[in-house]
Amino acid sequence: MENIKFNKIHSKGDVTINGDKISLRKFKSNDYSLFEELIKDNDYSFYFCLDGKDSDFFKNYVCGMIMQMEMGLGIAFTIETKGIFFKRKIGYIVGDYTTLRSTIGSERGLNINFAILPKYRNKGYATDAVRSLAKAYQSSPIKMFIMDIAESNKASIKIATKLDFLKDSRIPLFDVQHSDIGTHYKWFNAVSWIIKKNGK
């Protein structure tokens, strides 16, 4: 399996990270069509608070994520099925860099979130996407992956647990504007541990 290095992630032009089942390809401007498919899914619209958003919203969102990646402030990849002649867009994984501080110092982390089209869920694609992304961050300044997951989002909790993320139960989080989503927590895992426990 090809293992792209961290210093290539923010390079100009096409960037692809290959996993076992999927490929991660850097966002392109026409990838907003993926969001138009995702918003038809009630669960996706609920957890990402996207009811009533139109195509212009997603075009602007994709442009913003592309700009963030080009500036080295975060990542934005489309998840595609692997194939010799044809690849299908099935989801995305995005994230932004953050600094984690503790009593023993600080380290850099990546806040990630992802989504998969309904008919491609429960096939291991999201798990493979997170694992493959972690391999690209091996030997990089980014030492930790973080997810923000609502307690009611059992599908994302299942993925986080499978990848050995640990929930920080000390600080429950609440979205005042979207209280119906309920309590959510930060989940953490070291990049090296994701690779060690789940890599081949």
N, C-alpha and C positions, 0 to 999 in steps of 0.2 A: 504494500500500500504506500502510495506517495505521502510523504510527511512534509508539508510546507513549513518553512521556518517563520518565526514571529516577525522578523524584519521584512518579510515579503507581504504580510497581511495588508499593509497600508500602501503598497507600491501602486504606481499608476497602471492603468490597463486592467485586463481581466485577472482575477485572482480566484483560484479554485482549490478547495480542500477536499480530498477524497476520503470517504469513510468506507465501511464494509458494505453497507446497503445504499448509501446516498452520496451525493456530492454537494458541497456548499459552494455556491457561486456568488461573487460579489453582486449586490443589488445593481440593477439597471433601471433606467427611467420607466420602462414599460412594465415593470413588475407590480405596479399598482393594481393591475388586473387581478392579481392573486388576492388582494384584500377585498375586492368586490365579490369574489367567491366566498371568502371566509365570513364576511358580514352576514351572509345568508344563514349561517349557523347560529342558533340562539345562544349556545354556551359561549361562543367566541364574543359575540356582541355584548353579552352580559358582563363577562370578566374584564373586557377591555373598554367597557362603557362607550360603545360606538353606535348606539341606535341613532338612526337619522342622518348618518354621515354620507356624503355623496362622493362621486369619483374625484372631484377637485380636492377634497380633503386628503384622499389617499395619494394623489399625485404629489401634493405638497409634503406629505409625510415621507414618501419615498425619496423625494429630492432632499429633504432635510437629513435623512439617514445616510444618503450617499455623501453629502457634504461633511457630515460628522466623521464618516470613515476616512474620507480624503484628508481631513485635518488631523487625523490620528486621535480623535476624542472617543471613538467607539467603533463598533463593528456592525455590519449589516449584510447578511447573506440570505440568499434564496436557497431553500432546500429542494433538491431535485433527485428523482430516482435515477439510478445508474443504468446506462444502456449504451450499446455500441452505436445505434443509429438514431435513437430517440430518447430524450430525457423529458420527464414530466415535472412541472413545478408543483410541489405538494405542500409547501409551507415556507416558513422563514425562521431565522434566529437572529436577534439583534441584541446589542448591549452597549453600555457606556462604562468608561473607566472611572474608578473611584479610589480614594485613599482610605484604608481601614486603620484606625488608631486604637491602641490598647496601652496598658501600663508598661508593656515591654517594648514598645516602639510602634512603627507603622509599616504597612506594606500595601502594595497596589492590588486592586481587585477588579473584576469585571462583572457588573450587574447584567444578567442575561434574561431575556424572555423569548418565547418561541410559540409557534402555532402550527398545527398540521390540519390540512383539509379533512373533514369528517371521514370520508371513505378510505383514507390512508392511515387512520389512527389504529392503535393497538397492533402495530406491525413492527415496532422497535425503531421506527425512523427518527423520532425525537431523541431517544436515548443515544442512538448512533451519532446524531448531529452534535449533541453536547460532548460526547466522548471524543469525536473527531476534532472538534474545536479545541478541546483541552490539549490534544497532542500537538497542535500548532503553537500552543503557548508554552510548551516544554522549554526549559532553559531561557525563559523570558522574564522581564521584570514583573509580570502579572502572576501572582502566586495563589490567588483565590478566585473562585467563581461564586457568585451570589444569585439567589433567586428570591423573589417576593411572591409568596403563594398564599391565596385565601384558604382558610380552613375547609371551606366547602368545595374547593377544587380538587376532588379526589384523583383525577387523572394526572394532574401535575405533581401532586404529592407522591403518587406511585412512581413516576419517573425520577423524582428527586431521591426517593428512598432506594430505588434500584441502583442509582449512581452514587450511593453512600453519602448524600448530602445530610447535614445535621441541622435540625431546626433550633433556632435560638428562641426558646420559650419565655425568656426573661422579659422581652419587650414586645408585647402585642401591639399591632398597628391597626389604625382605623381610618377609613376614608370617609370623612364627614360628608362629602358631596354625594357619595354612593354608599350609604350605610347598609343597603340591602345586600351588598357583597359579603359583609360580615368581617370578622377578625382575620387578619393575615399576619404572617411572620416571615422573617428573613431565614433563608436556608443557606448554609455555607458548606463548601468543600474545597480542599486544596487541589490545585491543578495536578500536582504530582500524585495525589491519592486517587483521583479519577483515572489516571493513566495506569497506575500500579494495580488497582483492583479490577479494572474492566478492560484494560488493553490486552492485545494478543502479542 
